[in-house]
Amino acid sequence: MKAAVVAGLLATLACNPNPAPQSPSDGRSRVARVCARLRALGCEEGAPTAEGASCEEVHLNALTHGVDLASDPACVERSKTCEETRACP
């Protein structure tokens, strides 16, 4: 019985591809660190979009929709190239 409950819970979680949206304030410092490093490396991801949205605005907007683009700021900060940042989770 316990195994069936665990299996049902795992199946339910696997079927929900949309995580709960986070508040932008929850990730603001992470986003700032990531965007600062992307700009320091000269990565296009750190530059404003064609519409003028900053890196921070893009990341925080994604975060409010449940997508965390800055999930591992330490990885980005260790990166020495833009290519390395793109390999970060």
DSSP file (Angstrom, degrees, kcal/mol; ACC not computed):
  #  RESIDUE AA STRUCTURE BP1 BP2  ACC     N-H-->O    O-->H-N    N-H-->O    O-->H-N    TCO  KAPPA ALPHA  PHI   PSI    X-CA   Y-CA   Z-CA
    1    1 A M     >        0   0    0      0, 0.0     4,-2.0     0, 0.0     5,-0.2   0.000 360.0 360.0 360.0 -45.1    0.0    0.0    0.0
    2    2 A K  H  >  +     0   0    0      1,-0.2     4,-2.3     2,-0.2     5,-0.2   0.896 360.0  52.0 -61.1 -40.4    2.8    2.4    0.9
    3    3 A A  H  > S+     0   0    0      1,-0.2     4,-2.5     2,-0.2    -1,-0.2   0.864 107.7  52.6 -64.5 -35.7    4.5    1.8   -2.4
    4    4 A A  H  > S+     0   0    0      2,-0.2     4,-2.3     1,-0.2    -1,-0.2   0.886 109.1  49.1 -67.8 -38.7    1.3    2.5   -4.3
    5    5 A V  H  X S+     0   0    0     -4,-2.0     4,-2.4     2,-0.2    -2,-0.2   0.928 112.9  47.0 -65.7 -44.8    0.9    5.8   -2.5
    6    6 A V  H  X S+     0   0    0     -4,-2.3     4,-2.6     1,-0.2    -2,-0.2   0.916 112.4  50.0 -63.3 -43.5    4.5    6.8   -3.3
    7    7 A A  H  X S+     0   0    0     -4,-2.5     4,-2.3     1,-0.2    -1,-0.2   0.900 111.2  49.3 -62.2 -40.9    4.1    5.7   -6.9
    8    8 A G  H  X S+     0   0    0     -4,-2.3     4,-2.2     2,-0.2    -2,-0.2   0.897 111.1  49.6 -65.3 -40.7    0.9    7.8   -7.2
    9    9 A L  H  X S+     0   0    0     -4,-2.4     4,-2.4     2,-0.2    -2,-0.2   0.927 111.6  48.1 -63.5 -45.6    2.6   10.8   -5.7
   10   10 A L  H  X S+     0   0    0     -4,-2.6     4,-2.3     1,-0.2    -2,-0.2   0.894 111.2  50.9 -62.7 -40.3    5.6   10.5   -8.1
   11   11 A A  H  X S+     0   0    0     -4,-2.3     4,-1.4     2,-0.2    -1,-0.2   0.902 110.3  49.8 -64.5 -40.5    3.2   10.1  -11.0
   12   12 A T  H  < S+     0   0    0     -4,-2.2     4,-0.4     1,-0.2    -2,-0.2   0.924 112.2  47.0 -64.2 -44.7    1.3   13.2  -10.0
   13   13 A L  H >< S+     0   0    0     -4,-2.4     3,-1.1     1,-0.2    -2,-0.2   0.883 110.3  52.9 -64.6 -38.7    4.5   15.3   -9.6
   14   14 A A  H 3< S+     0   0    0     -4,-2.3    -1,-0.2     1,-0.2    -2,-0.2   0.795 105.3  55.6 -68.2 -27.5    5.8   14.1  -12.9
   15   15 A C  T 3< S+     0   0    0     -4,-1.4    -1,-0.2    -3,-0.2    -2,-0.2   0.525  92.1  76.8 -83.8  -5.1    2.6   15.1  -14.7
   16   16 A N    <   +     0   0    0     -3,-1.1    -1,-0.2    -4,-0.4    -4,-0.0  -0.766  52.2 169.2-107.0  86.8    2.9   18.7  -13.4
   17   17 A P        +     0   0    0      0, 0.0    -1,-0.1     0, 0.0    -2,-0.1   0.604  59.1  79.8 -74.7  -9.4    5.5   20.3  -15.7
   18   18 A N  S    S-     0   0    0     -3,-0.1    48,-0.1    49,-0.0    49,-0.1  -0.833  72.1-153.8-103.8 102.6    4.7   23.8  -14.4
   19   19 A P        -     0   0    0      0, 0.0     3,-0.1     0, 0.0    48,-0.0  -0.264  38.5 -81.3 -67.1 161.2    6.3   24.5  -11.0
   20   20 A A        -     0   0    0      1,-0.1    46,-0.1    46,-0.0    45,-0.1  -0.419  54.2-107.6 -62.5 132.4    4.7   27.0   -8.7
   21   21 A P        -     0   0    0      0, 0.0     2,-0.3     0, 0.0    43,-0.2  -0.296  33.4-138.2 -60.7 145.6    5.7   30.6   -9.8
   22   22 A Q        -     0   0    0     41,-1.9    44,-0.2    -3,-0.1    45,-0.1  -0.714  19.8-104.0-103.1 156.7    8.1   32.3   -7.4
   23   23 A S    >>  -     0   0    0     -2,-0.3     3,-1.4     1,-0.1     4,-0.7  -0.591  27.8-126.4 -73.7 139.1    8.1   35.9   -6.3
   24   24 A P  H >> S+     0   0    0      0, 0.0     3,-0.9     0, 0.0     4,-0.7   0.842 109.8  62.1 -55.5 -33.3   10.7   38.0   -8.1
   25   25 A S  H 34 S+     0   0    0      1,-0.2     4,-0.4     2,-0.2     3,-0.3   0.793  94.1  63.7 -65.7 -24.9   12.0   39.1   -4.7
   26   26 A D  H <4 S+     0   0    0     -3,-1.4    -1,-0.2     1,-0.2     4,-0.2   0.834 116.4  26.9 -65.1 -32.1   12.9   35.5   -3.9
   27   27 A G  H <X S+     0   0    0     -3,-0.9     4,-2.7    -4,-0.7     5,-0.2   0.326  87.7 108.2-114.2   7.5   15.4   35.4   -6.8
   28   28 A R  H  X S+     0   0    0     -4,-0.7     4,-2.3    -3,-0.3     5,-0.1   0.885  83.0  44.6 -57.7 -45.0   16.5   39.0   -7.1
   29   29 A S  H  > S+     0   0    0     -4,-0.4     4,-2.1     2,-0.2    -1,-0.2   0.892 114.1  50.0 -69.9 -37.7   20.0   38.6   -5.7
   30   30 A R  H  > S+     0   0    0      2,-0.2     4,-2.4     1,-0.2    -2,-0.2   0.932 112.1  48.2 -62.0 -45.0   20.6   35.4   -7.7
   31   31 A V  H  X S+     0   0    0     -4,-2.7     4,-2.9     1,-0.2     5,-0.3   0.910 109.5  52.2 -62.7 -43.9   19.5   37.1  -10.8
   32   32 A A  H  X S+     0   0    0     -4,-2.3     4,-2.2    -5,-0.2    -1,-0.2   0.910 111.0  47.8 -60.0 -42.7   21.7   40.2  -10.2
   33   33 A R  H  X S+     0   0    0     -4,-2.1     4,-2.0     2,-0.2    -2,-0.2   0.926 114.1  46.2 -64.0 -45.5   24.8   37.9   -9.7
   34   34 A V  H  X S+     0   0    0     -4,-2.4     4,-2.5     1,-0.2    -2,-0.2   0.939 114.2  46.7 -63.8 -48.3   24.1   35.9  -12.8
   35   35 A C  H  X S+     0   0    0     -4,-2.9     4,-2.3     1,-0.2    -1,-0.2   0.884 110.2  53.6 -64.4 -38.4   23.4   39.0  -15.0
   36   36 A A  H  X S+     0   0    0     -4,-2.2     4,-2.3    -5,-0.3    -1,-0.2   0.916 111.5  45.6 -61.6 -42.6   26.5   40.8  -13.7
   37   37 A R  H  X S+     0   0    0     -4,-2.0     4,-2.0     2,-0.2    -2,-0.2   0.911 110.4  53.0 -68.4 -41.3   28.7   37.8  -14.6
   38   38 A L  H  X>S+     0   0    0     -4,-2.5     5,-2.7     1,-0.2     4,-0.5   0.906 112.5  45.4 -60.0 -41.4   27.1   37.4  -18.0
   39   39 A R  H ><5S+     0   0    0     -4,-2.3     3,-0.9     3,-0.2    -1,-0.2   0.907 109.3  55.0 -68.0 -41.1   27.8   41.1  -18.7
   40   40 A A  H 3<5S+     0   0    0     -4,-2.3    -2,-0.2     1,-0.3    -1,-0.2   0.855 110.9  45.7 -60.9 -34.8   31.4   40.9  -17.4
   41   41 A L  H 3<5S-     0   0    0     -4,-2.0    -1,-0.3    -5,-0.1    41,-0.2   0.586 114.7-118.6 -82.9 -10.3   32.0   38.0  -19.8
   42   42 A G  T <<5 +     0   0    0     -3,-0.9    -3,-0.2    -4,-0.5     2,-0.2   0.748  53.8 165.6  78.4  24.4   30.4   39.9  -22.7
   43   43 A C    > < -     0   0    0     -5,-2.7     3,-1.6    -6,-0.2     4,-0.5  -0.505  44.5-131.4 -76.1 141.0   27.7   37.3  -23.2
   44   44 A E  G >  S+     0   0    0      1,-0.3     3,-1.1    -2,-0.2    -1,-0.1   0.790 105.4  67.8 -61.5 -27.4   24.7   38.2  -25.3
   45   45 A E  G 3  S+     0   0    0      1,-0.2    -1,-0.3    -7,-0.1    -6,-0.1   0.728  97.3  53.8 -65.6 -20.6   22.5   36.9  -22.5
   46   46 A G  G <  S+     0   0    0     -3,-1.6     9,-0.5    -8,-0.3    -1,-0.2   0.613  94.8  86.7 -87.0 -13.4   23.6   39.7  -20.3
   47   47 A A  S <  S-     0   0    0     -3,-1.1     6,-0.0    -4,-0.5    -8,-0.0  -0.456  91.8 -89.9 -85.2 158.0   22.7   42.4  -22.8
   48   48 A P        -     0   0    0      0, 0.0     6,-0.2     0, 0.0    -1,-0.1  -0.279  46.5-108.4 -61.7 152.7   19.3   44.0  -23.2
   49   49 A T    >   -     0   0    0      4,-2.6     3,-1.8     1,-0.1     6,-0.0  -0.210  36.1 -96.0 -72.2 172.2   16.8   42.4  -25.5
   50   50 A A  T 3  S+     0   0    0      1,-0.3    -1,-0.1     2,-0.1     0, 0.0   0.794 129.6  54.1 -60.3 -27.9   15.9   44.0  -28.8
   51   51 A E  T 3  S-     0   0    0      2,-0.1    -1,-0.3     1,-0.0    -2,-0.0   0.495 124.3-105.7 -85.1  -4.5   12.8   45.4  -27.0
   52   52 A G    <   +     0   0    0     -3,-1.8     2,-0.3     1,-0.3    -2,-0.1   0.496  68.1 147.8  96.1   4.6   15.1   46.9  -24.3
   53   53 A A        -     0   0    0      1,-0.1    -4,-2.6     4,-0.1    -1,-0.3  -0.571  44.4-127.0 -75.1 133.5   14.4   44.5  -21.4
   54   54 A S     >  -     0   0    0     -2,-0.3     4,-2.4    -6,-0.2     5,-0.2  -0.261  22.9-106.3 -73.1 165.0   17.4   44.1  -19.2
   55   55 A C  H  > S+     0   0    0     -9,-0.5     4,-2.6     1,-0.2     5,-0.2   0.919 123.4  51.8 -54.5 -45.4   18.9   40.7  -18.3
   56   56 A E  H  > S+     0   0    0      1,-0.2     4,-2.8     2,-0.2     5,-0.2   0.910 108.1  50.3 -61.2 -43.1   17.4   41.2  -14.8
   57   57 A E  H  > S+     0   0    0      2,-0.2     4,-2.3     1,-0.2    -1,-0.2   0.910 111.4  48.7 -61.8 -42.4   13.9   42.0  -16.2
   58   58 A V  H  X S+     0   0    0     -4,-2.4     4,-2.3     2,-0.2    -2,-0.2   0.942 114.3  45.2 -62.5 -48.2   14.0   38.9  -18.4
   59   59 A H  H  X S+     0   0    0     -4,-2.6     4,-2.4     1,-0.2    10,-0.3   0.915 114.7  47.2 -63.8 -44.1   15.1   36.6  -15.6
   60   60 A L  H  X S+     0   0    0     -4,-2.8     4,-1.8     2,-0.2    -1,-0.2   0.872 111.1  51.8 -68.8 -35.5   12.6   38.0  -13.1
   61   61 A N  H  X S+     0   0    0     -4,-2.3     4,-0.7    -5,-0.2    -1,-0.2   0.929 111.1  47.8 -63.1 -45.1    9.8   37.8  -15.6
   62   62 A A  H ><>S+     0   0    0     -4,-2.3     5,-2.6     1,-0.2     3,-1.2   0.911 108.7  55.4 -61.1 -41.5   10.6   34.2  -16.2
   63   63 A L  H ><5S+     0   0    0     -4,-2.4   -41,-1.9     1,-0.3     3,-1.7   0.874 101.7  56.0 -61.4 -38.3   10.8   33.5  -12.5
   64   64 A T  H 3<5S+     0   0    0     -4,-1.8    -1,-0.3     1,-0.3    -2,-0.2   0.699 107.9  50.8 -67.8 -16.2    7.2   34.9  -12.0
   65   65 A H  T <<5S-     0   0    0     -3,-1.2    -1,-0.3    -4,-0.7    -2,-0.2   0.178 126.9 -98.7-104.8  15.5    6.1   32.3  -14.6
   66   66 A G  T < 5S+     0   0    0     -3,-1.7     2,-0.6   -44,-0.2    -3,-0.2   0.615  86.6 121.5  83.6  13.0    7.8   29.4  -12.8
   67   67 A V      < -     0   0    0     -5,-2.6     2,-0.9    -6,-0.1    -2,-0.2  -0.944  46.5-159.0-113.4 118.0   11.0   29.3  -15.0
   68   68 A D    >   +     0   0    0     -2,-0.6     3,-0.6     1,-0.2    -8,-0.1  -0.817  16.8 172.4-100.2 102.1   14.2   29.8  -13.1
   69   69 A L  T 3  S+     0   0    0     -2,-0.9     3,-0.2   -10,-0.3    -1,-0.2   0.581  80.1  50.8 -81.6 -10.5   16.9   30.9  -15.6
   70   70 A A  T 3   +     0   0    0      1,-0.1    -1,-0.2   -11,-0.1   -36,-0.1  -0.304  65.5 138.4-120.6  47.2   19.4   31.5  -12.8
   71   71 A S  S <  S+     0   0    0     -3,-0.6    -1,-0.1     1,-0.3    -2,-0.1   0.736  76.6  30.9 -70.5 -22.6   19.1   28.2  -10.9
   72   72 A D    >>  +     0   0    0     -3,-0.2     4,-1.6     1,-0.1     3,-0.6  -0.601  61.4 166.0-136.2  76.4   22.9   27.9  -10.3
   73   73 A P  H 3> S+     0   0    0      0, 0.0     4,-2.7     0, 0.0     5,-0.2   0.828  77.6  61.4 -61.6 -31.4   24.6   31.3   -9.9
   74   74 A A  H 3> S+     0   0    0      1,-0.2     4,-1.7     2,-0.2     5,-0.1   0.887 103.1  50.9 -62.7 -37.5   27.7   29.7   -8.5
   75   75 A C  H <> S+     0   0    0     -3,-0.6     4,-1.1     2,-0.2    -1,-0.2   0.926 111.4  47.3 -63.7 -45.2   28.2   27.8  -11.7
   76   76 A V  H  < S+     0   0    0     -4,-1.6     3,-0.5     1,-0.2    -2,-0.2   0.913 110.8  52.1 -63.3 -42.5   27.8   31.0  -13.8
   77   77 A E  H  < S+     0   0    0     -4,-2.7    -1,-0.2     1,-0.2    -2,-0.2   0.816 109.5  49.5 -65.8 -30.5   30.2   32.9  -11.5
   78   78 A R  H  < S+     0   0    0     -4,-1.7    -1,-0.2    -5,-0.2    -2,-0.2   0.718  89.6 107.4 -77.1 -21.6   32.9   30.1  -11.9
   79   79 A S     <  -     0   0    0     -4,-1.1     3,-0.1    -3,-0.5    -3,-0.0  -0.256  49.9-168.3 -64.3 142.4   32.5   30.2  -15.7
   80   80 A K  S    S+     0   0    0      1,-0.1     2,-0.3   -39,-0.0    -1,-0.1   0.510  71.6  34.0-106.4  -9.7   35.3   31.7  -17.6
   81   81 A T  S  > S-     0   0    0      1,-0.1     4,-1.7   -39,-0.0     5,-0.1  -0.936  80.9-113.8-140.0 162.6   33.5   31.9  -21.0
   82   82 A C  H  > S+     0   0    0     -2,-0.3     4,-1.8   -41,-0.2     5,-0.2   0.880 117.3  58.0 -62.9 -37.4   30.0   32.4  -22.3
   83   83 A E  H  > S+     0   0    0      1,-0.2     4,-0.7     2,-0.2    -1,-0.2   0.898 104.1  51.2 -60.2 -40.4   30.0   28.8  -23.5
   84   84 A E  H >4 S+     0   0    0      1,-0.2     3,-0.8     2,-0.2     4,-0.4   0.888 106.8  53.8 -65.2 -37.8   30.7   27.6  -20.0
   85   85 A T  H >< S+     0   0    0     -4,-1.7     3,-1.3     1,-0.2    -1,-0.2   0.873 103.4  57.3 -63.8 -34.4   27.8   29.7  -18.6
   86   86 A R  H 3< S+     0   0    0     -4,-1.8    -1,-0.2     1,-0.3    -2,-0.2   0.716 100.9  57.5 -70.0 -19.5   25.4   28.0  -21.1
   87   87 A A  T << S+     0   0    0     -3,-0.8    -1,-0.3    -4,-0.7    -2,-0.2   0.551  85.1 105.2 -86.2  -7.9   26.3   24.6  -19.7
   88   88 A C    <         0   0    0     -3,-1.3   -17,-0.1    -4,-0.4   -16,-0.0  -0.424 360.0 360.0 -72.4 147.3   25.2   25.6  -16.2
   89   89 A P              0   0    0      0, 0.0   -18,-0.2     0, 0.0    -1,-0.1   0.498 360.0 360.0 -70.4 360.0   21.9   24.2  -15.0
